[in-house]
Amino acid sequence: MDRRNLGWWPVAMAWVAVAVATVGCGGPKGENIGSTTDAAATKVADTPLPTDEQLKKRLDDVIEMSRERRLDPATNNAWQIVHGVLAFGYDLELNVDGKPVPGLQWILDGGKFRGWTFAPGPKGLRAILDPGTKVGEGHEDQWLGYMSQAHVDPETPITIDGTTYKIRDLITESQWDSPERPEATWTVMGLGTYLPTDATWKAKDATDWNLERLVTLEAAQDLNASACGGSHRLYGLSVALNRRKREGLPITGGWLAAQEKIYGSTDSAGKHVDGPIDLARKYQQPDGSFSTEYFRRAASSRDIANRINTTGHTLEFLALALPNEELSAPWVTRACVALLKMLESTRDLEIECAGLYHAVHGLRIYRARRFGESDSGRPVLDDLIVGNP
């Protein structure tokens, strides 16, 4: 097997302590070995920072190294491949019948692989849910959300079982199904990218729906009870909130709730209440990585797969949500360096796809926002996906 291909972690490696990981966002739990935040702050602060040029080159090298891990639709499933689409968009290459092909276009042109299943809906096209398997779509509108982050235009044709639809058919079906979105994370991600934030529509319950209604539902959810520590919810809310701000529309109601969910709030005494950005920094580990318990408490793990997964998801959210001036703050730089180091040390290992690709997506957003877009591929940012100004 080509070690650059992605799949399952090997059971044992003599030179690195790696636990077996399952495919998907949850990742292995590993053993929490923890650290106090004060000790973490002291040790992290003692680590020299790279220069901007050194960091930019290292980012480009690791991103390209990760792109060379080609997936194969004959052996890799939709859960894995669509996470690759999230990270690399039209720059993703797949091994198809032993040859490298532009992966996203191959998918849109009707490529077939396990877990890539759809059915016509009353208003368009919907992906068939396959929750818990880490093979097909595990969350409502997950494929739509990731296609939106890969900058697939809504008028782009997508061929399913010989019938050609458009990405817009996924959008209209998602709007119709809005009342059935108890987990609207990827719906907010997709509709927050493709629709104006003041758009309204009739849904299957015969009531008016809009993006603010979905954002309000998402902002009310408990992050600690959410997928991947709530990092996906925060990312989706950041996509929609950024769009709202660029449109120059009021940040009230559900939009204010989303802003407070991301950046923290103020209590009745005028004191700042920590949000997840504050908590990510508070619980940062001595090596610069983020907590393996996300925003719940300080924790680490001996399992590098777990650390890549959790630090990658957290950085992906931060890279999108942080104000411009905070991107170059030492604590963020150290987290980026820690993630780069973990990916470099596992370059010759088969590695769990979701954790890898969320990490790489975060690094690409971080690179584009801090240093500008790379010249080596299509832009990761566009007018619909930029950090909070």
DRENNUDO-201504 format. One record per residue (C-alpha): residue in one letter; x, y, z. Coordinates in steps of 0.25 Angstrom, whole numbers, plus 5000, padded with zeros to 4 digits. Layout:
% residues N
AXYZ
...
This chain:
% residues 389
M500050005000
D500550144997
R500750205010
R500350345005
N498950285004
L497950305015
G497150205023
W497350145036
W498450175046
P499450055047
V499249975060
A500649995065
M501850085061
A503250055068
W503650205068
V502350275071
A501250245081
V500050245073
A498650185077
V497750125067
A496750235063
T495350225057
V495050295044
G494250425047
C494250545055
G494050485069
G495450425069
P496050335080
K495950385094
G497350345098
E497750375112
N497650515118
I498850545124
G498550695126
S499250815130
T499050935138
T498751065130
D499851145138
A500851045135
A500451035121
A500551185119
T501951185125
K502551075116
V501851115103
A502351255105
D503851205107
T503751145092
P504451235082
L503551275070
P503851255056
T504051375047
D502851405037
E503651355026
Q503951225033
L502551205037
K502051235023
K502951135017
R502651025027
L501151045025
D501351035010
D502150905012
V501250835021
I499950875013
E500650825000
M501050695007
S499650675012
R499150694998
E500050584993
R499250485002
R498350434990
L497050364993
D496550254985
P495050244983
A495250094981
T495650084996
N495250215002
N493850255006
A493050385004
W493250425019
Q494750425016
I494750485002
V493850595005
H494650645016
G495750645006
V494850734998
L494750825010
A496250845011
F496650854997
G495350884988
Y495750874974
D497150854977
L496850714983
E497450604974
L496950454975
N497550334970
V496450274961
D496850144953
G498250164957
K498350314951
P498250444958
V497050524954
P496450654959
G495650604970
L494450704972
Q494150704958
W494150554957
I493150554968
L492250664961
D492350584948
G491750464954
G492850384961
K492350274969
F492850224983
R492350164996
G491450265004
W491250364993
T489750344992
F488650444989
A487150444986
P486150544979
G485350624989
P484150704987
K484950834985
G486250784980
L487350684984
R487650624998
A488850535002
I488450415010
L488850415024
D489750305029
P489950355044
G490950285052
T491650195041
K492750295037
V492450245023
G491350335017
E490750475022
G490750475037
H490050605039
E488950675032
D489450765020
Q490850725023
W491250705009
L490550835005
G491350905016
Y492650855011
M492350884997
S492051025001
Q493451035008
A494050984995
H493451094987
V492651014978
D491751114971
P490251084973
E489951074958
T491050964957
P490450834951
I490550704959
T490250574953
I489650464962
D489350324956
G489250384942
T488350504945
T488950644946
Y488550734956
K489150864961
I489750904975
R488550994976
D487650874977
L488350834990
I488150984995
T486650984992
E486450844998
S487150895011
Q486251015012
W485050925010
D485550835021
S485950945031
P484850905042
E485550765043
R486950825046
P487150805061
E488650805058
A488650915048
T490250935048
W490450905033
T489150965029
V489651095035
M491051075028
G490451055015
L489251145015
G490151255021
T491051245010
Y490051234998
L488951325003
P488851475007
T488651475022
D487251545021
A486751435011
T485351375015
W484751245010
K483551155012
A483851025018
K483150895019
D482450935032
A481751045024
T482451155032
D483451265028
W484851225031
N486151305030
L487651295034
E487451365047
R486451265051
L487451155049
V488551235055
T487751255067
L487551105069
E489051075067
A489451185077
A488551125088
Q489250995087
D490250935098
L491650935091
N492050815101
A490950735096
S491250765081
A492050695071
C493550715072
G493450795085
G492550895078
S493650945068
H492750915056
R491550995062
L492551115064
Y493151105050
G491751105044
L491251225053
S492551295049
V492251275034
A490851335035
L491251445045
N492451495036
R491451495025
R490451575033
K491551685037
R492051695022
E490551725018
G490551835028
L489251785034
P488951795049
I489551705059
T488251685068
G487451565072
G487951435067
W489151505061
L489551565075
A489351425081
A490351365071
Q491351475074
E491351455089
K491451305086
I492751325079
Y493351445086
G492751435100
S491751525106
T491651635118
D490951595130
S490051695138
A491251745146
G491951785133
K492951675134
H493351595122
V492851455122
D493851365114
G493451305101
P494151185094
I495251275088
D495651315102
L495551175107
A496351115096
R497451205100
K497251185115
Y497351035113
Q498551035103
Q499550925106
P501050935109
D501450895095
G500451005088
S499450905085
F497950925089
S497250845099
T496750705095
E495450745103
Y495250865094
F494650975102
R494250895114
R495550885122
A497050875120
A497450735115
S498450665107
S498650525102
R499850425098
D499050395086
I499550485074
A498350455066
N497450515077
R498350635078
I498350665063
N496850645063
T496550745074
T497650845071
G497250845056
H495750865059
T496050975069
L496951045060
E496051035048
F494951115056
L495951215061
A496551235048
L495251285043
A494751355055
L495951435061
P496051575058
N497151615048
E498151665059
E497951545067
L498451445056
S499951485059
A499751475074
P500851385080
W499851285086
V499251265072
T500551245065
R500951145075
A499751065073
C499951065058
V501451025060
A500950915069
L500050865059
L501050865048
K502050785056
M500950675059
L500650665044
E502150665040
S502450555050
T501350465044
R501650495029
D501950345027
L500750295034
E499350265029
I498550365037
E497050385040
C496450465030
A495450555037
G496450605047
L497550625036
Y496650705027
H496050795037
A497450825042
V497950855028
H496750935025
G497051025037
L498451035033
R498051085019
I497051185025
Y498151235035
R499151245024
A498251325015
R497851425025
R499151445031
F500051445019
G499151445007
E498751334998
S499751234993
D500151234979
S500151084978
G498651054977
R497251124976
P496951224988
V496351165000
L495651295004
D494651374996
D493651484998
L492751395006
I493851335015
V494751435022
G495051455036
N494451555045
P494951695042
